Amino acid sequence: MPLYHQSRQTVIQAIFLVVFVILMVRLFVLQMLSPQYQMQAMDNAVYRSIVYPDRGIIFDREGKPILENTLTRELMILPNQLKRVDTAGLLSILGIDTAEFRQRLVAAIVKNGRYRPSVFEPSLTIEKFVKLQESMFRFEPGFFLQERPIRTYPYRAAAHILGYIGEVDSTILRRTNFFYQMGDYMGLSGLERYYESVLMGQRGVSYQLKDNRNRIVGAFENGKYDTTAKAGRNLRTYLDMEVQMMAERFFANKLGAVVAIEPSTGGIIAMASGPTYDPNQLTGPQRRRNFSWLLSDTARPLFNRAIKGQYPPGSTVKPMGALIALDQGVITPEYGYGCGGAYVACGRPIRCSHAGGGHAANLRNALANSCNSYFCHIYRMSVDKGEYGGVMNGYVRWQQYANSFGMGVRLGLDLPSEDKGFIADTGFYNRMYRGVWNSCNNVFLGIGQGEMTATPLQMANLMCIIANKGYFYTPHFVERIDGQGVEDTIQRRFKLKHEVTKIPREAYEAVQLGMQDVVDHGTAWVARIDGITMAAKTGTAENYGIINGKREKLQDHSWFVCFAPRENPKIAVAVVVENAGFGATWAGPIASLIVEKYLNDTLRTHRLKEVERIASKEIILPVIRQKRQRLDSLRKARLEVVERSVTSSRNGMGDGLSSEKTAALTESTRSEDRAKGISNNTDKGSGSKGSRRLPENHSIHQVAIIRKDEGTQS
Amino acid sequence: MRARNPEIARGVDWAIIAIYLMLVSIGVMSIFAATYRDESILQGFLSLKTDYSKQALFFFISLLLGVFILLIDSKLFTATANLSYIAGIILLLLVFPFHTEVKGTRSIIRFGTFQLQPAELCKIFVNLALAKYLSQLETDFSRLKDQLIAAALVLLPAILAIFQSETGLALVYFSFFLVMYREGLPSFVLVIGISVMVLVIATLLLESNMLAGILTAMAIAAIYLFRKSFRRNRGLLFLIIGCWILSVGIQRFAVPFLFESVLKPYQVQRIYATVGRDFSVDPETMSEEDIRKMEDRKKASTYNVKQSKIAIGSGGFLGKGLMKGTQTRYDFVPEQRTDFIFCTIGEGFGFLGSTILLLLYLMLLMRIVQIAERQRSTFSRCYAYGVASVIFSHVLINIGMTVGLVPVIGIPLPFMSYGGTALLTFTVLLAILVRLDADRLMNLR
């Protein structure tokens, strides 16, 4: 054929060329100008695994660990690798049947899918672990063993202080700007939370290669980019675990709190809040259930009463009144008041437990005899002092004093969510009395009642100020952090000395001697310890609560504050036992035992009986106890029902009855909780309202059933 | 003129053979890089159970077949061209009752472990038959009738392939129009074809009103530019207006009709995915199964292209090195030993390696065109252009797909993709070309 169209070969070649150039340009754009594909390939194939450092350990003052990291051993399952696994052998080692095996397998697949490992059996016993390890080759690669560190508490104590760790949630992730990652553990309360940055250490990162099903296939670039984990640093605390454990024993069946501080440093020797719980409950697989149980307990074991409990301090605050008056110069230690058995200057008499002549002849005597009239009187002298020109300014001054003594303000110890107690301000009184009031209206402040509450920590701190004769260090647990450097500022503020008063030492002497008399021949004689001079003050605080919708006066709170030895104070203690009556009955002996145990390192034999006596005594308001018991029995029933339904369904006979019953039980518990919630709310509201309407009832604070939200704790 | 003493090496074009050997070797190496796991290499090759060893075996068989073809007399090809075409069509028809469904295509006949894909094989026969028809003395390609017969020769297998869900291979048959163009098909056919393609793509990419506006603007601009010529040439004005009406018509009515009534939803979806747009159909017009199928395919095809682009894009300039590519080593790219084999090169050897590979293909195509033009007989020339067209369309669609320029259409990369039928087909195509070229001084009919 003729070569008519020979020129068309160029057109065809041009088409080829153009298409290839387009392809090359596209390749150039993809490979040279699009760095994001490199990132995406990395994301696809490189698995960034975090190497978790060991969390720091917390030691007591003797260098013994209060909590430890132990390894829990788990049997892990990889569902897609189960082909050549000797299932029968595994079942016999674990002691489970095929149905159970199936159930767990399905649960694992549901939870993490087929290609990712899940826990098949948590917390293996040593025997099982060893047996499994020996014959692991028969179960690989479908099963493998894994060790994971968890916290354990050898003393089973100090739960409120140490706090607990838990997996971070999405709120924390966002708040910390994704510093933490899903699956990380962090301290959620207590020292674990406060010292999180110190305890957590530094994560290491190891990069590994994975395939399209997220299976690890080897190290990335032979570990060139890996970083090693740095262990968390240890905390050395002031805690004396012997004292701490004894204190917790006392409060296992009581509501209340005890705080013991070393006055010279502000170091906290012991802090217990009743009722207590075993910190081991909040680790391991049962954590979630135990936590919700503790949360629903009417006695509220998760609530740290030592720093959050707000109690009217009663007579224990009288030394502060005296110090304020002394510092202002309105009295001298020799100042006396003629009390005839009641304070009558404000109309309705305020009763005093003594009537005898001269029981308030000077400050020392007045303190020893806890004369209500004397302290009401000097309170009024303080606020009505002429140079302030009126009760308003006088009260403002008095409130400033109280604040500098640590009352009504947060002390700022190294635990999260401390409460500040309550000291009313002038605005409060202006609202309450429509702007017209005088020192008679709040004269009860002089004897620690009225518009005033304090936490046990604040009272212990007050004792430190008296023991130190005018200054204190912010109470704190941690003495030092291992490997502490200048860059550690977290502890700096605990080294600051807070000067409170400028009172001469002789005046303090009078207050201290008065408090010593309280023990030697006053209300606190039960707390006397042979060979130790102790200064103390009892308190019996009136309080009210709402029970079944009615406001009722409850049994008084028993207060006891002290420090010892008086000449060279080593320990200051504050104890409050809710609804336990006179200060001397329960709080006093408890404080005394704590002081003796701490100072002598041991108790004499006849005192051990005393420990038993106090520890075995349950002091819980009947209302709370009843609710608690009902809740307990409900829980037990529920647990049984659940167990029964699990076994029956496992045997293939799951009947509708048991599940119905469970539902019914759950419902009844819920309505119980609801009722409780409502009563709590009314509690709080009417409580403060009552104090406005009925000023003559001088203590309008229900502490027994005070509900502050526990949200910060959970 | 018969060669008295058939000597294989006489007149053989070594350049083509060299490029062929290089490409197949690179292919085997890529399959090895993509599928090698930690087994012993020697054992892997000897066992013939691994993909790379099987491909090596196919390579060997292909070489034997190639040598065998070089021994055949060239006249045999012209003599049997029509017959083989008929046989090929019969094979294609036999697929309908006897096919086995494999991965969504219905184009495979299976005898035991051996799989045959007639649509693939038929490329050779169609090429031979087209060459034969175009080289016949009584064929006058300037006549419309002969043009239509040639088109029918090509379109028949293409339509059968479409019915077997082999859209990709059907597209390959369309590439034979390049051969017809070379042989005198009017240029405007090619121009119109390309214009329509551009228009369809623009329809997909642009808002329909905006595109209509642009077309109108273009028409007005053209009228303004040529306003002086209209006095002399009335027809030009009508031509411009006619083009404008036709374009807007295609854009407004033909393409929507095509997408709604002719193509299957998943195909529309793939086309949209290629231009980077989301495709939504009214779910009420589709059966539930169709929707599910479409969702599955959508997921699969967008995932494939995404992973393929990541693999190639992460290669950078020099690549990560042989067997070091994480995307291809750890199975992120699906079908990477067959349709997505180019990813292995793109990731392992980067822009440099990919470009060299593309240049190899371009050199092969240019060489074939060169060879075609030096043939004395029309048959050989047509056949050579046919081979170039087939290879060109395969490379364009396959690599275009892996870099995200072309919809996901599963066709193999010539000489490289894993698969016996494809490798043998391309070998035979090329071997016949070399054989014909060796006899380029003969006049074959």
Interface residues (C-beta under 8 A of the other chain):
Chain A: M1 Y4 H5 Q6 R8 Q9 V11 I12 Q13 I15 F16 L17 V19 F20 I22 L23 M24 R26 L27 F28 L30 Q31 M32 S34 Q36 Y37 Q38 Q40 A41 M42 N44 A45 V46 L209 K210 D211 N212 R213 V217
Chain B: S135 L178 Y181 R182 E183 G184 Q307 K309 I310 A311 I312 G313 S314 G315 G316 F317 T326 Q327 Y330 D331 F332 G346 E347 G350 F351 S354 T355 L358 L359 Y361 L362 L365 M366 V369 A372 E373 T378 Y385 A388 F392 L396 I399 G400 V403 G404 L405
